Amino acid sequence: MVTGYEPGAVPATPRAPRIRPPSRPAGDRHRDAPVTVTGLAAKAVLLGLVAAIALWAAFPLVRARAWWGLAVLVATTLVIFAVYLSRRHVPAKYLLPGTLLLVVFQVLPVLYTVGVAFTNFGDGHRGTKQEAIAAIQTASVTRLPGSAEYALTVATTGDAATGELVFLLHDPATGEVFAGDADGLTRLPEGSYDLDPSGRVSRADGYTVLTIGQAGARSEEVTELAVPTERGAILAAGLSRAYEGSAQRRYDAACDCIVDLSTRERWVADNDAGSFVSADGQRLAQGWRVTVGWDNLTRVLTDPRISGPFLETVAWNFGFAFGSVLLTFSLGVLLAVTLQHERVRGRALYRILLVLPYAMPAFAMFLVWRDMFNADFGLINRVFGLDVDWLGSQWTARAAVLLVNTWLGYPYMFLISTGALQAIPRDLIEAARIDGAGGFTAFRRVTLPLLMVAVMPLLIASFAFNFNNFNAIFLVTGGGPFPPDSPLAGATDLLITYTYRLAFGASGAQYGLASAVSIYIFLIVATFSVIAFRRTRQHEEVFR
């Protein structure tokens, strides 16, 4: 039935359906987009910069014969040019920079750390076997009676403060001038240098001659530089003279050992450990880098000198991380709930005052708190009339760093808790109170579970951060106090500070062992994070 129809009326002509042209694919729209001069200029500048960086990085790789690195560099450069010169691959144009930065600053360091963990890399085991042999022979060079003496000029091939050092040597007996570095001697042609009245080189083509002051500033490097020769090496005797000496220890390829020419003592190469070892088990200080497999990882757990401090440090590390999260979160939530009450006046002012510790530079605040805990003139002992050696006892030092970390960390928890509490519907809390729940019961049964759903990922991140909170320990206690029998692991050391001391400690760097501890740190934090995120998902499903 047609309603509203009048007799004699002319029915309206039906409209033809509008047919829309098919939409163009995204690639076609970008292909037809206008090209601006500014866009082309910016693209040319950026790609030119990429090409310049690639060329700059290629030459060192070629000199080092790092063909795999060169191949990766070439492939990466080609991919960048292919993506940005094409009008397709629009998502890749945005994803590629972030992906490259992720690989360079995250993936490669992690892979390098894992690789180092399976080696003996550290002091005395840095280079190759040939470099170790050369260092042993050079270190044993002694001056012989009647050996050649040279007029020495210290120079560089680059910057006066950082360039590679070179000895410019004038032999008074023959009148020849040489340039010597760690690779050996090179005779300089006539006319490419000038001599001063004392016989020292004052100018040489291609070299920067250092003044006495500049050479004196690098005197340690000058003393360590040895120019190898057929009979031994040329060493500096001060900054103006050099002499040729003979090595007292030589490498014998027949026995694969180092022989002392005066005592005939031998140190045979242990290629598994990367060291030269004598018959009575003594090792030469200079070794070489080798792969040791799982030795570093198992040594952390089996060597009593390392496993004891390591397990104690792990236990305190968990206590510090959990304690920091619990204390900062509890205080932050308490303050956030208090300031959310309607009866509180001047909430904006209170919030500004409460977040002041978060606005202060943490580096400076750690140092201030360290001075406040000083046993003799610290503010805390003076104000409260105490005589406590806060940083000299195990448990007081631990309490001190927890207190400092709580003071610096609660404003962050206060801010995120304030935001999360404001997002919780008031109807739920009012419904709980209508059902007879008191203020504390409503908070425990309704507010806190909903708050935990919102902030749990941030609590996990806070745990991971505090598990590796290097500054809080290093700047306040330095890892101490230290027991007399374990100078490497202190009472407040975290795994990160313990690893730092292994890698850069005064007893000698052990990069391989430190990298193994870093792997354990990663596994611990990753395992905890996975478990915590799974529990968080279960918690979220309950409240859906």
DODRENDREN-267076 format. One record per residue (C-alpha): residue number from 0; residue in three letters; x negated, y negated, z. Coordinates in Angstrom, 3 decimals. Layout:
! DODRENDREN-267076
 resi resn       c1       c2       c3
  NUM  Ala        X        Y        Z
...
END
This chain:
! DODRENDREN-267076
 resi resn       c1       c2       c3
    0  Met    0.000    0.000    0.000
    1  Val   -1.174   -3.488   -0.930
    2  Thr   -0.249   -6.153    1.573
    3  Gly    0.048   -9.885    0.858
    4  Tyr    0.911   -9.343   -2.839
    5  Glu    3.210  -11.923   -4.425
    6  Pro    5.265  -11.136   -7.578
    7  Gly    3.932  -12.847  -10.675
    8  Ala    0.495  -13.459   -9.208
    9  Val   -2.454  -12.657  -11.395
   10  Pro   -4.681  -10.147   -9.750
   11  Ala   -8.264  -11.303   -9.205
   12  Thr  -10.844   -9.998  -11.566
   13  Pro  -13.141   -7.641   -9.686
   14  Arg  -16.800   -8.768   -9.505
   15  Ala  -19.450   -6.686  -11.108
   16  Pro  -21.786   -5.118   -8.543
   17  Arg  -25.056   -7.036   -8.106
   18  Ile  -28.014   -4.953   -9.088
   19  Arg  -31.223   -5.881   -7.314
   20  Pro  -34.464   -5.372   -9.139
   21  Pro  -36.616   -2.672   -7.607
   22  Ser  -39.031   -4.023   -5.019
   23  Arg  -42.678   -4.039   -5.962
   24  Pro  -45.112   -1.922   -4.102
   25  Ala  -47.290   -3.740   -1.583
   26  Gly  -50.326   -3.277   -3.794
   27  Asp  -48.603   -5.065   -6.718
   28  Arg  -47.644   -8.023   -4.536
   29  His  -51.246   -8.426   -3.382
   30  Arg  -52.480   -8.011   -6.951
   31  Asp  -50.265  -10.907   -8.107
   32  Ala  -51.138  -13.125   -5.140
   33  Pro  -52.904  -16.340   -6.146
   34  Val  -56.679  -16.436   -5.733
   35  Thr  -57.988  -19.573   -4.079
   36  Val  -61.433  -21.077   -4.400
   37  Thr  -61.779  -21.173   -0.602
   38  Gly  -60.993  -17.468   -0.329
   39  Leu  -63.495  -16.552   -3.030
   40  Ala  -66.182  -18.716   -1.438
   41  Ala  -65.617  -17.181    2.010
   42  Lys  -65.709  -13.667    0.567
   43  Ala  -68.916  -14.434   -1.350
   44  Val  -70.602  -15.836    1.767
   45  Leu  -69.595  -12.884    3.946
   46  Leu  -70.602  -10.244    1.407
   47  Gly  -73.866  -12.088    0.793
   48  Leu  -74.522  -11.988    4.528
   49  Val  -73.797   -8.251    4.558
   50  Ala  -76.227   -7.714    1.683
   51  Ala  -78.915   -9.801    3.424
   52  Ile  -78.560   -7.827    6.662
   53  Ala  -78.710   -4.553    4.722
   54  Leu  -81.922   -5.597    2.948
   55  Trp  -83.433   -6.795    6.224
   56  Ala  -82.684   -3.444    7.889
   57  Ala  -83.787   -1.337    4.899
   58  Phe  -87.490   -2.240    4.935
   59  Pro  -88.190   -1.000    8.507
   60  Leu  -86.304    2.210    7.725
   61  Val  -88.417    2.777    4.607
   62  Arg  -91.652    2.115    6.514
   63  Ala  -90.587    4.562    9.215
   64  Arg  -89.490    7.106    6.557
   65  Ala  -86.085    7.266    8.260
   66  Trp  -84.297    8.505    5.157
   67  Trp  -81.123    9.546    6.968
   68  Gly  -80.802    6.100    8.479
   69  Leu  -81.417    4.509    5.085
   70  Ala  -78.746    6.713    3.511
   71  Val  -76.209    5.716    6.178
   72  Leu  -77.102    2.042    5.678
   73  Val  -76.635    2.248    1.905
   74  Ala  -73.356    4.180    2.213
   75  Thr  -71.960    1.707    4.763
   76  Thr  -72.901   -1.276    2.599
   77  Leu  -71.274    0.288   -0.469
   78  Val  -68.084    1.018    1.479
   79  Ile  -67.904   -2.597    2.689
   80  Phe  -68.321   -3.942   -0.840
   81  Ala  -65.804   -1.450   -2.274
   82  Val  -63.153   -2.372    0.299
   83  Tyr  -63.516   -6.151    0.120
   84  Leu  -64.051   -6.478   -3.642
   85  Ser  -60.914   -4.456   -4.356
   86  Arg  -57.429   -5.916   -4.108
   87  Arg  -56.214   -2.611   -2.713
   88  His  -56.935   -0.970    0.649
   89  Val  -55.405   -3.891    2.555
   90  Pro  -55.184   -2.048    5.922
   91  Ala  -58.837   -1.032    5.581
   92  Lys  -59.868   -4.678    5.316
   93  Tyr  -58.614   -5.196    8.876
   94  Leu  -59.664   -1.839   10.333
   95  Leu  -63.189   -1.683    8.903
   96  Pro  -64.854   -4.414   11.058
   97  Gly  -63.495   -2.972   14.297
   98  Thr  -64.434    0.555   13.248
   99  Leu  -68.013   -0.471   12.431
  100  Leu  -68.376   -2.301   15.759
  101  Leu  -66.971    0.723   17.579
  102  Val  -69.491    3.018   15.902
  103  Val  -72.452    0.672   16.465
  104  Phe  -71.757   -0.321   20.070
  105  Gln  -69.980    2.778   21.417
  106  Val  -70.440    5.936   19.376
  107  Leu  -74.137    5.576   18.530
  108  Pro  -75.249    4.725   22.115
  109  Val  -73.274    7.700   23.443
  110  Leu  -74.787   10.054   20.866
  111  Tyr  -78.277    8.696   21.580
  112  Thr  -77.788    9.182   25.337
  113  Val  -76.652   12.772   24.801
  114  Gly  -79.653   13.402   22.559
  115  Val  -82.094   11.974   25.122
  116  Ala  -80.583   14.211   27.837
  117  Phe  -81.966   17.257   26.013
  118  Thr  -85.549   15.914   25.907
  119  Asn  -88.311   15.117   28.395
  120  Phe  -88.365   11.469   27.286
  121  Gly  -89.892    9.245   29.977
  122  Asp  -93.164    7.858   31.247
  123  Gly  -95.992    9.943   29.817
  124  His  -93.658   11.549   27.265
  125  Arg  -92.698    8.781   24.875
  126  Gly  -94.391    9.475   21.543
  127  Thr  -95.583   12.351   19.377
  128  Lys  -98.326   14.837   20.136
  129  Gln -100.751   13.028   17.826
  130  Glu -100.067    9.756   19.630
  131  Ala -100.690   11.480   22.973
  132  Ile -104.022   12.870   21.734
  133  Ala -105.074    9.437   20.476
  134  Ala -104.110    7.839   23.808
  135  Ile -106.055   10.443   25.817
  136  Gln -109.160   10.034   23.704
  137  Thr -108.928    6.230   23.756
  138  Ala -108.466    6.119   27.526
  139  Ser -111.668    8.137   27.973
  140  Val -113.820    5.761   25.913
  141  Thr -116.945    4.560   27.731
  142  Arg -119.611    2.208   26.501
  143  Leu -122.851    3.897   25.523
  144  Pro -126.325    2.324   25.726
  145  Gly -127.198    0.582   22.470
  146  Ser -123.629    0.649   21.131
  147  Ala -122.505   -2.101   18.757
  148  Glu -121.205   -5.347   20.218
  149  Tyr -118.890   -7.712   18.352
  150  Ala -117.850  -11.349   18.636
  151  Leu -114.114  -11.099   19.325
  152  Thr -111.255  -13.337   18.283
  153  Val -107.748  -12.347   19.294
  154  Ala -105.131  -12.933   16.592
  155  Thr -101.657  -11.783   15.558
  156  Thr  -99.777  -11.140   12.352
  157  Gly  -96.708  -12.987   13.645
  158  Asp  -95.631  -15.170   16.524
  159  Ala  -98.373  -16.098   18.985
  160  Ala  -96.328  -14.899   21.975
  161  Thr  -94.747  -11.742   20.585
  162  Gly  -96.595  -10.764   17.387
  163  Glu  -98.647   -7.592   17.063
  164  Leu -102.190   -8.159   18.328
  165  Val -105.207   -7.854   16.037
  166  Phe -108.925   -8.013   16.852
  167  Leu -110.967  -10.136   14.430
  168  Leu -114.483   -8.738   14.874
  169  His -117.778  -10.211   13.650
  170  Asp -120.754   -7.845   13.685
  171  Pro -123.871  -10.054   14.202
  172  Ala -126.184   -7.256   13.033
  173  Thr -124.628   -6.872    9.591
  174  Gly -122.680  -10.130    9.246
  175  Glu -119.502   -8.196    8.345
  176  Val -116.087   -9.238    9.630
  177  Phe -113.311   -6.745   10.365
  178  Ala -109.687   -6.846   11.400
  179  Gly -108.871   -4.088   13.870
  180  Asp -105.558   -2.835   15.232
  181  Ala -104.151    0.443   16.532
  182  Asp -104.475    1.965   13.049
  183  Gly -108.212    1.264   12.623
  184  Leu -110.617   -1.211   11.051
  185  Thr -110.186   -3.190    7.821
  186  Arg -113.100   -5.145    6.321
  187  Leu -112.194   -8.736    5.423
  188  Pro -113.474  -10.027    2.056
  189  Glu -115.848  -12.957    1.850
  190  Gly -114.135  -16.343    1.738
  191  Ser -110.995  -15.159    3.550
  192  Tyr -112.303  -16.282    6.943
  193  Asp -114.385  -18.946    8.706
  194  Leu -116.838  -18.554   11.609
  195  Asp -117.476  -21.058   14.372
  196  Pro -121.005  -21.839   15.664
  197  Ser -120.750  -19.042   18.256
  198  Gly -120.116  -16.447   15.547
  199  Arg -116.419  -15.939   16.314
  200  Val -113.742  -16.048   13.609
  201  Ser -111.952  -19.395   13.680
  202  Arg -109.653  -18.798   10.678
  203  Ala -108.551  -15.770    8.674
  204  Asp -106.086  -15.516    5.813
  205  Gly -102.857  -13.814    6.893
  206  Tyr -103.588  -14.008   10.626
  207  Thr -102.659  -16.410   13.416
  208  Val -105.697  -17.055   15.604
  209  Leu -104.779  -17.387   19.297
  210  Thr -106.229  -20.021   21.568
  211  Ile -107.884  -19.011   24.826
  212  Gly -104.710  -19.902   26.712
  213  Gln -102.461  -17.890   24.378
  214  Ala -104.781  -14.889   24.490
  215  Gly -105.057  -15.150   28.274
  216  Ala -101.275  -15.034   28.591
  217  Arg -101.406  -11.647   26.824
  218  Ser -104.561  -10.403   28.548
  219  Glu -102.932   -7.150   29.634
  220  Glu -102.087   -6.287   26.027
  221  Val -105.603   -7.293   24.921
  222  Thr -107.116   -4.933   27.488
  223  Glu -104.881   -2.049   26.429
  224  Leu -105.534   -2.409   22.687
  225  Ala -108.077    0.110   21.390
  226  Val -109.197    0.121   17.744
  227  Pro -110.029    3.696   16.740
  228  Thr -113.337    4.395   14.949
  229  Glu -115.159    7.522   13.792
  230  Arg -117.275    7.654   16.952
  231  Gly -114.664    6.496   19.451
  232  Ala -112.913    3.156   19.770
  233  Ile -113.540   -0.579   20.033
  234  Leu -112.359   -2.177   23.281
  235  Ala -112.282   -5.782   24.453
  236  Ala -114.735   -6.983   27.099
  237  Gly -112.950  -10.173   28.072
  238  Leu -111.551  -12.486   25.401
  239  Ser -114.709  -13.245   23.409
  240  Arg -116.640   -9.949   23.214
  241  Ala -115.847   -6.381   22.207
  242  Tyr -117.855   -3.173   22.193
  243  Glu -117.704    0.237   20.578
  244  Gly -117.610    3.173   22.919
  245  Ser -117.465    6.929   22.661
  246  Ala -114.574    9.099   23.859
  247  Gln -115.554   11.491   26.665
  248  Arg -112.514   13.660   25.992
  249  Arg -111.912   15.138   22.550
  250  Tyr -109.172   17.224   21.010
  251  Asp -110.225   20.676   19.792
  252  Ala -107.805   22.018   17.178
  253  Ala -109.265   25.539   17.458
  254  Cys -107.951   25.981   20.991
  255  Asp -105.249   23.297   20.784
  256  Cys -106.718   21.684   23.875
  257  Ile -108.457   18.601   25.245
  258  Val -112.115   19.135   26.175
  259  Asp -114.094   16.915   28.546
  260  Leu -117.541   16.582   26.922
  261  Ser -119.346   16.000   30.217
  262  Thr -117.740   18.655   32.453
  263  Arg -116.502   21.035   29.698
  264  Glu -113.139   21.219   31.466
  265  Arg -110.185   22.107   29.242
  266  Trp -106.517   21.193   29.210
  267  Val -104.514   23.525   26.939
  268  Ala -101.384   22.242   25.163
  269  Asp  -98.074   23.420   26.614
  270  Asn  -95.816   22.721   23.646
  271  Asp  -92.672   23.655   25.582
  272  Ala  -93.316   21.065   28.303
  273  Gly  -95.083   18.503   26.085
  274  Ser  -98.226   18.306   28.223
  275  Phe -101.862   19.349   28.332
  276  Val -102.373   21.655   31.335
  277  Ser -105.599   22.878   32.938
  278  Ala -106.227   26.382   34.278
  279  Asp -105.333   25.321   37.831
  280  Gly -102.022   23.753   36.723
  281  Gln -103.051   20.086   36.596
  282  Arg -101.471   18.037   33.823
  283  Leu -102.889   15.076   31.988
  284  Ala -100.827   11.942   32.505
  285  Gln -100.269   11.423   28.784
  286  Gly  -97.910   13.927   27.145
  287  Trp  -95.481   13.894   24.249
  288  Arg  -91.766   14.085   23.671
  289  Val  -90.232   17.522   23.147
  290  Thr  -86.791   19.114   23.327
  291  Val  -86.212   20.872   26.657
  292  Gly  -82.683   22.138   26.009
  293  Trp  -80.427   22.331   29.061
  294  Asp  -83.274   21.891   31.565
  295  Asn  -82.305   18.355   32.631
  296  Leu  -78.626   19.237   33.071
  297  Thr  -79.386   22.356   35.117
  298  Arg  -82.142   20.610   37.057
  299  Val  -79.645   18.103   38.419
  300  Leu  -77.721   20.961   40.063
  301  Thr  -80.512   23.432   40.905
  302  Asp  -83.569   21.385   41.908
  303  Pro  -83.258   20.846   45.713
  304  Arg  -85.066   17.507   45.483
  305  Ile  -82.383   16.229   43.079
  306  Ser  -79.254   18.293   43.739
  307  Gly  -79.056   17.337   47.440
  308  Pro  -79.093   13.560   46.884
  309  Phe  -76.984   13.998   43.746
  310  Leu  -74.126   15.825   45.517
  311  Glu  -74.198   13.398   48.471
  312  Thr  -74.073   10.495   46.027
  313  Val  -71.116   12.078   44.195
  314  Ala  -69.175   12.424   47.464
  315  Trp  -69.799    8.790   48.450
  316  Asn  -69.082    7.692   44.860
  317  Phe  -65.573    9.177   45.052
  318  Gly  -65.084    7.672   48.516
  319  Phe  -66.134    4.231   47.321
  320  Ala  -63.974    4.343   44.175
  321  Phe  -60.860    5.675   45.934
  322  Gly  -61.383    3.384   48.923
  323  Ser  -61.799    0.315   46.720
  324  Val  -58.644    1.080   44.724
  325  Leu  -56.601    1.913   47.833
  326  Leu  -57.679   -1.160   49.813
  327  Thr  -57.384   -3.660   46.959
  328  Phe  -54.032   -2.273   45.801
  329  Ser  -52.541   -2.108   49.305
  330  Leu  -53.589   -5.661   50.136
  331  Gly  -52.514   -6.958   46.732
  332  Val  -49.047   -5.341   46.966
  333  Leu  -48.572   -6.536   50.548
  334  Leu  -49.294  -10.136   49.586
  335  Ala  -47.203   -9.914   46.408
  336  Val  -44.163   -8.553   48.298
  337  Thr  -44.587  -11.182   51.024
  338  Leu  -44.726  -14.092   48.585
  339  Gln  -41.745  -12.734   46.652
  340  His  -39.435  -13.282   49.653
  341  Glu  -36.957  -16.126   49.235
  342  Arg  -37.744  -17.655   52.631
  343  Val  -41.408  -18.304   51.751
  344  Arg  -42.005  -21.937   50.847
  345  Gly  -44.942  -23.238   48.822
  346  Arg  -45.457  -19.957   47.023
  347  Ala  -47.310  -21.605   44.137
  348  Leu  -49.927  -23.043   46.508
  349  Tyr  -50.364  -19.728   48.310
  350  Arg  -50.830  -17.904   45.017
  351  Ile  -53.527  -20.335   43.922
  352  Leu  -55.383  -19.855   47.208
  353  Leu  -55.089  -16.068   47.048
  354  Val  -56.582  -15.769   43.570
  355  Leu  -59.595  -17.979   44.345
  356  Pro  -61.926  -14.991   44.953
  357  Tyr  -60.985  -13.713   41.485
  358  Ala  -61.962  -17.073   39.977
  359  Met  -65.410  -17.089   41.597
  360  Pro  -68.436  -15.619   39.742
  361  Ala  -68.796  -12.104   41.148
  362  Phe  -72.580  -12.186   40.727
  363  Ala  -72.901  -15.208   43.028
  364  Met  -70.351  -13.936   45.539
  365  Phe  -72.194  -10.630   45.997
  366  Leu  -75.372  -12.534   46.863
  367  Val  -73.485  -14.810   49.277
  368  Trp  -71.933  -11.833   51.063
  369  Arg  -75.335  -10.142   51.290
  370  Asp  -76.691  -13.160   53.151
  371  Met  -73.607  -13.241   55.385
  372  Phe  -74.347   -9.650   56.460
  373  Asn  -77.937  -10.470   57.388
  374  Ala  -78.691   -9.070   60.854
  375  Asp  -80.750  -12.060   62.067
  376  Phe  -79.132  -15.201   60.672
  377  Gly  -76.020  -13.907   58.892
  378  Leu  -72.769  -15.838   59.310
  379  Ile  -70.731  -12.792   60.407
  380  Asn  -72.949  -11.921   63.365
  381  Arg  -73.206  -15.570   64.441
  382  Val  -69.476  -16.346   64.233
  383  Phe  -68.340  -13.203   66.065
  384  Gly  -71.294  -13.011   68.435
  385  Leu  -72.373   -9.575   67.162
  386  Asp  -75.759   -7.938   66.894
  387  Val  -75.098   -5.453   64.085
  388  Asp  -77.579   -4.485   61.416
  389  Trp  -74.898   -4.276   58.752
  390  Leu  -77.153   -3.280   55.861
  391  Gly  -79.594   -1.188   57.889
  392  Ser  -77.254    1.618   58.952
  393  Gln  -75.532    4.123   56.668
  394  Trp  -71.903    3.626   57.696
  395  Thr  -72.039   -0.104   58.396
  396  Ala  -73.615   -0.632   54.955
  397  Arg  -70.842    1.393   53.352
  398  Ala  -68.209   -0.556   55.270
  399  Ala  -69.862   -3.792   54.174
  400  Val  -69.757   -3.014   50.453
  401  Leu  -66.134   -1.820   50.733
  402  Leu  -65.207   -5.064   52.485
  403  Val  -66.936   -7.182   49.840
  404  Asn  -65.357   -5.216   46.995
  405  Thr  -61.915   -5.517   48.600
  406  Trp  -62.279   -9.279   48.933
  407  Leu  -63.249   -9.620   45.271
  408  Gly  -60.745   -7.065   43.939
  409  Tyr  -57.457   -7.724   45.732
  410  Pro  -56.540  -10.870   43.684
  411  Tyr  -56.395   -8.750   40.524
  412  Met  -54.044   -6.276   42.201
  413  Phe  -52.036   -9.184   43.597
  414  Leu  -51.519  -10.633   40.114
  415  Ile  -50.480   -7.406   38.415
  416  Ser  -48.234   -6.440   41.345
  417  Thr  -46.521   -9.840   41.240
  418  Gly  -45.766   -9.416   37.561
  419  Ala  -44.549   -5.842   37.987
  420  Leu  -42.298   -6.716   40.960
  421  Gln  -40.635   -9.508   39.010
  422  Ala  -39.780   -7.007   36.255
  423  Ile  -37.949   -4.624   38.632
  424  Pro  -34.147   -5.211   38.446
  425  Arg  -32.773   -6.669   41.667
  426  Asp  -29.593   -4.617   41.194
  427  Leu  -31.437   -1.413   42.100
  428  Ile  -32.710   -2.821   45.395
  429  Glu  -29.298   -4.293   46.248
  430  Ala  -27.649   -0.945   45.476
  431  Ala  -30.080    0.806   47.814
  432  Arg  -29.272   -1.638   50.604
  433  Ile  -25.534   -1.197   50.025
  434  Asp  -26.085    2.527   50.491
  435  Gly  -27.552    1.775   53.905
  436  Ala  -31.294    1.670   53.184
  437  Gly  -33.350   -0.790   55.193
  438  Gly  -35.979   -3.083   53.727
  439  Phe  -38.869   -0.660   54.211
  440  Thr  -36.849    2.337   52.987
  441  Ala  -35.726    0.456   49.863
  442  Phe  -39.323   -0.515   49.181
  443  Arg  -40.596    3.052   49.680
  444  Arg  -37.806    4.790   47.787
  445  Val  -37.100    2.318   44.964
  446  Thr  -39.606   -0.507   44.611
  447  Leu  -42.856    1.400   45.101
  448  Pro  -42.076    4.277   42.654
  449  Leu  -41.046    1.821   39.944
  450  Leu  -44.109   -0.290   40.705
  451  Met  -46.375    2.755   40.391
  452  Val  -44.976    3.556   36.948
  453  Ala  -45.995    0.092   35.769
  454  Val  -49.418   -0.179   37.400
  455  Met  -50.695    3.398   37.387
  456  Pro  -52.724    2.987   34.140
  457  Leu  -54.339   -0.103   35.659
  458  Leu  -55.164    1.809   38.840
  459  Ile  -56.856    4.503   36.763
  460  Ala  -58.860    1.839   34.966
  461  Ser  -59.762    0.276   38.327
  462  Phe  -60.983    3.652   39.586
  463  Ala  -63.180    4.110   36.511
  464  Phe  -64.570    0.589   36.928
  465  Asn  -65.354    1.039   40.631
  466  Phe  -66.836    4.470   40.007
  467  Asn  -69.514    2.640   37.970
  468  Asn  -69.543   -0.646   39.897
  469  Phe  -73.260   -1.316   39.576
  470  Asn  -73.245   -4.958   40.702
  471  Ala  -71.414   -4.368   44.002
  472  Ile  -74.077   -1.926   45.176
  473  Phe  -77.209   -3.292   43.564
  474  Leu  -76.657   -6.911   44.624
  475  Val  -75.364   -6.311   48.173
  476  Thr  -77.324   -3.330   49.527
  477  Gly  -79.663   -2.365   46.676
  478  Gly  -78.480    1.216   47.248
  479  Gly  -79.956    1.322   50.750
  480  Pro  -80.584    2.156   53.438
  481  Phe  -82.916    4.879   52.184
  482  Pro  -83.911    7.984   54.157
  483  Pro  -87.660    8.494   54.557
  484  Asp  -87.635   11.740   52.547
  485  Ser  -85.566   10.432   49.587
  486  Pro  -86.649    7.057   48.214
  487  Leu  -84.599    7.586   45.036
  488  Ala  -81.101    7.954   46.560
  489  Gly  -79.826    5.611   49.272
  490  Ala  -76.791    5.813   51.540
  491  Thr  -74.733    3.397   49.414
  492  Asp  -76.014    4.465   45.998
  493  Leu  -73.438    5.286   43.344
  494  Leu  -74.294    7.607   40.495
  495  Ile  -74.824    4.587   38.247
  496  Thr  -77.402    2.985   40.576
  497  Tyr  -79.020    6.383   41.163
  498  Thr  -79.284    6.804   37.397
  499  Tyr  -80.781    3.332   37.060
  500  Arg  -83.422    4.162   39.650
  501  Leu  -84.269    7.420   37.874
  502  Ala  -84.637    5.601   34.572
  503  Phe  -86.505    2.526   35.778
  504  Gly  -87.739    3.407   39.239
  505  Ala  -91.187    2.596   40.558
  506  Ser  -92.094    6.297   40.607
  507  Gly  -91.896    6.441   36.822
  508  Ala  -89.153    6.402   34.236
  509  Gln  -87.280    9.661   33.574
  510  Tyr  -84.954    8.784   30.727
  511  Gly  -84.060   12.392   29.928
  512  Leu  -82.995   13.147   33.498
  513  Ala  -81.147    9.827   33.788
  514  Ser  -79.252   10.593   30.572
  515  Ala  -78.238   13.975   32.001
  516  Val  -76.788   12.244   35.080
  517  Ser  -74.945    9.843   32.725
  518  Ile  -73.296   12.846   31.057
  519  Tyr  -72.076   14.064   34.452
  520  Ile  -70.688   10.590   35.189
  521  Phe  -68.779   10.632   31.907
  522  Leu  -67.380   14.119   32.554
  523  Ile  -66.234   13.208   36.074
  524  Val  -64.497    9.986   35.040
  525  Ala  -62.977   11.558   31.911
  526  Thr  -61.617   14.550   33.862
  527  Phe  -60.080   12.354   36.543
  528  Ser  -58.564   10.017   33.947
  529  Val  -56.970   12.872   31.985
  530  Ile  -55.432   14.373   35.130
  531  Ala  -54.206   11.001   36.342
  532  Phe  -52.626   10.071   33.012
  533  Arg  -50.799   13.405   32.892
  534  Arg  -49.408   12.802   36.362
  535  Thr  -48.404    9.303   35.249
  536  Arg  -46.421   10.697   32.311
  537  Gln  -44.616   13.112   34.645
  538  His  -43.847   10.213   36.960
  539  Glu  -42.442    8.180   34.071
  540  Glu  -40.180   11.028   32.927
  541  Val  -38.556   11.167   36.370
  542  Phe  -37.415    7.537   36.100
  543  Arg  -36.234    7.619   32.495
END
